[in-house]
Amino acid sequence: MRSISFFKNGLSAFELKVLACMFMFIDHIGVMLLPQVGALRVIGRLAYPLFAYFIAEGSRYTKNKLKRFLSVFVLGVLCQIVFVVFAGNGAGNILLTFSVSILLIYLLMYTKKMMINSALIGSVYLVLFVLSLVVAYYCCELFSLDYGFFGALTPVLVVAFDDMGEWSDKLFRVIDRKSVSFIMLATGLLCIAMFDATMKSQIYSLLSLILLALYNGERGKYSFKYGFYLFYPLHFLGLEAIRFAIEL
């Protein structure tokens, strides 16, 4: 479905991911170099929803699920090692949070598939999925993952109503799939802001829905998939080098 926007062709996935990287970079400038400039952190709130949405999109359409999970998880582990060694930061980074999201999405997709094929077997998988949410919650708490449990859950909510057989068909006749995804994304963002006392500013992240409304559903001219993952640790190293130089 084509988006309605002020841009002739809307914004591609590549363009939105570039914007997400820019917002993240601005946010971390605020954290590491200019903590007194609160506006930088507000702008930075726009990054997470864009990344979360495309984590859900990628998990929704990827053919090689294991490769996708390992790509995010292994890089997340490597980043965590670097953060601990060079910055002494033991809190789990966002790539580890999204690794949890990806596993939950895959399990949810499989659960819905089983429920369509067999109500009894599907019920068993539904119980397993609920238990996996409990495990995910305690993992997020134990490893202090960035954005916490609701941060991991938000991409899952984006695809929650996909592939539910007749239920999805009826729902999408009333409201289109893209709008449902946006509503669920907004729900996750509100949960982060409401239930995490340290993330009250996340309410500004709802502004990112304006940008996502311009998404035209296309990948864009360039893919640069792994480049976006690599940008995460590299921009941290660059900012850390600048901070070190300033403090000399």
C-alpha angles and dihedrals in degrees: 000000000000117000124237107235147143088252119084095232101016122230123307126222089255093054093047091049090051088053090048090054090049092051091047091049091051090048093053092046084059092049100043107026112015109027090156092066103080094181090071091061091048091053088047091060088076093067103068098055092052092050092043092052093052093045085059093044093049093047089048095056107024118119097200104053096172093052092050093051094046092048091058098036098047092047089047091054092047091049090049091054090051092047092050095045099042104026103023089232110148097175113112114258127234094260089063089049090053090047087062089047092053093050091049091049092052092048091048092050091051092045092054090048091053092047091055092049098042129005092205097049090039090055090055091052090046090057089049090051092052089050089050089056089055091049090047091052093054092044090054090049096043095049095033091233117200112267090009129231096328089050089058092043098051097077088047090056090053091065097031096111098041121113099006095140115228092000091061092045092054094044095048091051087062098039128009123252095248093055091048090052091051093049091051092046090052089049091055092047091051090050091053091051095043103042102035112068091199094055104055091124088063087088086083089063089079087077088072088073087074090061093044089053086066093056108123096196094247128121093225133231093297129042103192088165099161091039090070091052091048092048089067098067095030096057089049091053091048093051091045089053091051092049091049091051092050092050094051 
